[in-house]
Amino acid sequence: MKINHNMGAMNSKRNMKINNKASSKSMEKLSSGLRISSAGDDVAGLSISEKMRAQIRGLEQASRNAADGICLIQTADGALNETHSIIQRMRDISVQAANDTNTESDRKALQEEMNELTSEINRIANTTEFNTKKILTGGQGNGVKAINLDFNGTEVTHTKGNDAITKNMKVAITLDAGISSNPYPEPDRFSFQINGIDLGVTYVYLANGNVGDITYGVKDPNGIIHQSPTPNGVVTGGQIKITNTTNGTLEAKDIEKVAEATAKLVQSQINTNPALNGDFKAYAKGGQIIVEALDSGNSTGANATMNVTGIASANKAFTVTDVNTGGQIGAGGTIAGQDIPAKGASTTIDFSTIAATKDDIKALVDAGMSINGQTIQFFDSTDGPYMGKAIGIDIKDATNAKELVQAIIDQTKTKLQGVDLTSDGNKLVITSQTVGENSVLEVFNGNSYNEDIEIKLQVGSNKEQSMLVSIGNMRARALGLVGAGAGFTKEPGVTDGTDTKKYERALDVTTSKSAESAIKIIDEATKKVSDQRAALGAYQNRLQYVVNNLDNSAENTISSESKIRDTDMALEVTKNAKNDILLQAAQSMMAQANSAPEQIIQLLK
């Protein structure tokens, strides 16, 4: 018998400790219901379980995504149901208008209703949204359609000195009234006299097109922006006289502006007129006529220059090359960039083509421009002090476009309100400090205006488990209900449904023939809407099956994860009972082992 080491007690203590730990673990599993509550419980099982948990949550979210997709489709279908009803009414109107019993006033009333119904189709498509996302306007690519163009409230007006007209490029005003629609003034007659002798030539010229090489050019009746055409004619009426005075000099008076082409015609008439033969000779250079008095009569050695710069040269007066879009709009109606910032957008005026030389800059004297309603005017201080009311820009020291731009910046500084002026080489960059009120620039590809919008629905828990829902453009243009030419009204009568501006031409029902044509077009539009609604119905039915499958997959995955991670309560209760018995037995045996050394005392008695 030993007393230094009670091996029986030590063994009992070790077993009691093991049983106590097992009992505690068993109670933990029973209280939590989890077989794996920490990585140490089952390393491989924990890894598998966590992946399954991610899968389960992904499947549940995918099911909700699919349900959202169904709601989106139902929203689109509900809107198109109204579009269908409107188109049916439009067909009724066309059938009614095709009947020759209608009077002119009847047809006018029918046309008015046709215009309003077409506008409502636009409104439905433009305003139908799901979670603020437009769903009936189709895909929009890389062309341009202007509705309103307001570049942060900055207005730029260019006035070419000695021009027949002033051309406003109103960046802050609607495009209709600004860039695209300023015609030439009503043309009149031109007559030319020298020394009281009528040259016998009178010109009447009907000019067309717009002034200026403007990148953001003309909007056609369909709303497409095209590059501004090159001006090509005389623009205003008046009389050009050259009087031979008594001191032998020529004095130009009552000079009206004409175009370069007109200058050449005037030159020809002066040189070929018999009454002036031997007295005068004319030269046409650019937009000027130089009339030289020959050695004859009282006009020895005299000459005068008539400035006939007009619209032809005004075409080079300015170039708007960029408005923070990263590109330019060409004649085909395409644009490289897309977005115009809501604040801080800039307009760039390129002076490289109109101020390449000192002479070009000199020609700008008395010309000017208006920025944000504030007028600036160029002058040469060598000709005398500036007496105008506008902000004067002295260009006497400018020899090239870059120096001209810098002169504008240096001499305006804080005088201009609401804009910042900076230079970019030969370009003057005008940046607005305020947000514009009508900065709307719709972007689409002119050849693919009917492109569908594709909505991707994530209907799986993993990558590349998505479904595409394609919804077409359901606006009136895409349905063929507006257009230009035969079958459509001569004047725009259709809005986009969100404002009062009329941009598009509706189907014409003012004659029996046009009304019959409208019936066919409306039938085609009905088919387009029906096809789209059929596609939406197919998407909805498919998504319902998607939801069912996702819910079933989630349920089965949850069951599998439960088998790995959850506690088998019956088995764990049995283990817990066993551990309790063993723990109690260990405690009892430890007590007996501790009392055994007391028997040694009996031996010592």
DOKOL-910028 format. One record per residue (C-alpha): x, y, z. Coordinates in steps of 0.5 Angstrom, whole numbers, plus 500, padded with zeros to 3 digits. Layout:
BEGIN
XYZ
...
***
This chain:
BEGIN
500500500
502507498
501514501
505519497
501517490
494515490
493512484
486510484
484517486
488520480
485515475
478516478
479524477
481523470
475519468
471524472
474530468
473526461
465524463
464531465
467534459
463529455
456531459
458539458
458538450
452533450
448539454
451544449
448540443
442539446
441546448
443549441
440543437
447543433
451538432
457542429
457549433
464550432
470548427
473543432
466539432
467537425
472540420
469537413
462538416
463545417
466547410
460543407
455546411
457553410
457552402
450549403
448555407
451560402
447556396
441556400
441564401
442565394
437560392
432564397
434571394
434568387
427566388
425573390
429576384
424572380
418574384
420582382
421580375
414578375
412584378
416588373
413584367
406585370
407593371
409593363
403588361
398593365
401599361
401596355
393594356
392601356
396602350
392597346
385600348
388607346
390604339
383600338
380607339
385610334
383605329
375607331
377614329
381612322
375608320
370613322
374618318
375614312
367615311
366621307
360623310
364627315
365635314
372638315
370640322
369633323
375631321
379636324
376634331
378627329
385629328
385633334
383626338
388622334
394627336
392627343
391619343
398618340
401623345
398619351
401613348
408616348
406618356
405611358
411609355
415615357
413614365
412607366
417605371
419599376
423601381
424608378
427604372
423606365
421599362
417601355
422606352
427601349
434600349
438607347
444607343
449612340
445617336
442623339
435626339
434633342
428634346
431640350
438642350
440646356
447646358
447649365
444656363
449658359
447662353
452664348
450668342
455670336
455676332
459677326
461684324
458687318
454681317
447681314
444678320
445676328
446668329
444666336
446660338
442659345
445654349
440655355
434655351
430650347
434647341
428648337
428656338
436656338
440652334
436649329
430654327
433661326
432662318
435667314
431674314
426675308
430676302
429682298
432686292
439688290
441694286
448697284
449704282
456707281
456715279
449715279
449709273
445703275
448697273
442694271
442688275
437686281
438680285
432676289
435670292
431666297
436663302
435657306
439653311
442656318
448660319
455657322
459651322
455648328
456641331
450641334
446642328
439642326
433638328
429635323
421634324
423627327
427630332
434627329
439632330
443633323
449637322
448645320
448646312
452651309
449657308
449659300
446666299
444673299
440675305
437682305
435687301
438694300
442698295
450699294
452706291
459708290
459716289
465719285
466726288
469732286
476731289
477725285
476720290
471714291
466714297
462708299
455710302
449706304
453699303
449693305
452686306
452681301
455674300
461672297
457669291
454676290
460680290
463676284
456677281
457685282
464685280
462682273
457687272
461693274
467690269
462689263
457695264
458700258
457706261
463705266
468702261
474705262
473709268
472703273
475696274
472692280
476686283
472681288
476678293
473673298
467677301
469684298
469688292
475693290
472698285
478702282
477708279
482709272
485715269
479718266
474723268
474726275
476720278
483719277
487714282
481713286
479707289
474704295
473698298
466695299
465690305
460685302
462680307
455676309
452669310
457666306
463668311
459667317
459660316
466660319
464665325
464660330
464652331
461649337
465643338
464640344
459640350
462635355
460629351
467627348
465627341
461631336
455630332
456629325
451629319
449622320
446624327
451620331
455622337
461619340
459621347
453621351
452624358
451632359
453633366
448636370
452642373
459645370
458643363
462647358
461650351
467650347
468656341
474654336
477661334
482657330
478658323
476665324
482668327
488664324
492671322
492678324
488680318
482675321
483678328
482685325
476683321
473681328
472689330
465691332
463683332
461681338
458675342
453674348
455670354
449668359
446675356
452679357
454682351
462683349
464687343
471687340
475693338
482696336
484701341
489704335
482706332
480710338
477709345
471704346
465708347
460702346
456699352
458692352
464689355
469691350
475687348
481690345
484685340
490690338
495686340
492679338
496676332
493669333
487665335
490663342
492670343
485672342
482667346
487670352
485677351
477675352
479671358
484677361
479683359
472679362
475676368
470678374
465682369
461676366
456673371
455665372
460663367
468661368
472662362
478658360
482657354
484650351
489652346
485656340
479654344
475658349
471654354
465657357
463653363
457654367
457655374
449654375
445648373
441648367
433647367
432643361
438639360
435633357
439630351
436623349
441618346
439613341
442610335
438613329
438606325
436602332
431606335
426600336
432596340
429592346
431594353
434588356
433586363
437581366
434577372
439574377
435567378
440563380
445563386
451563382
455566377
452566370
445564372
441569369
435570365
434576360
427579359
427583353
422589352
421593346
420601345
413602346
413609344
409612338
415612333
417605335
410603333
410607327
404611329
408618328
413619322
413624316
411624309
405621306
400619311
402623317
400630318
404636316
405640322
407637329
401635333
404630338
408631345
412626349
406626354
410629359
410637357
406641352
412641346
409638340
415634336
412629332
407628326
401623328
397619323
393624318
385622318
383629315
382625308
378619307
385616303
389618309
385615314
384608310
392608310
392610318
388603319
393599316
399602320
394602326
393594325
401593324
402597331
396593334
400587332
407590335
403591342
400584342
407581340
410584346
404582351
405575348
412575350
411578357
406573358
411568356
416571361
411571366
409564366
417562365
418566371
413562375
416556374
423559376
420561382
417554384
424550382
428555386
424554392
424546391
432547391
432551397
428546401
432540399
439544400
436546407
434538408
441536406
445542411
440540416
443533416
450535417
449540422
443539426
443535432
440528432
436529439
434522440
442520440
444526444
439524449
442517450
449520450
447525455
444520460
450515459
455521461
451523467
451516470
459515468
460522471
456520478
460513478
467517477
465521483
463515487
469512486
474518487
471518494
472511495
479512493
480518497
478514503
483508502
489511505
486511512
486504513
494505514
493508520
490501523
496498521
500503526
496502532
***
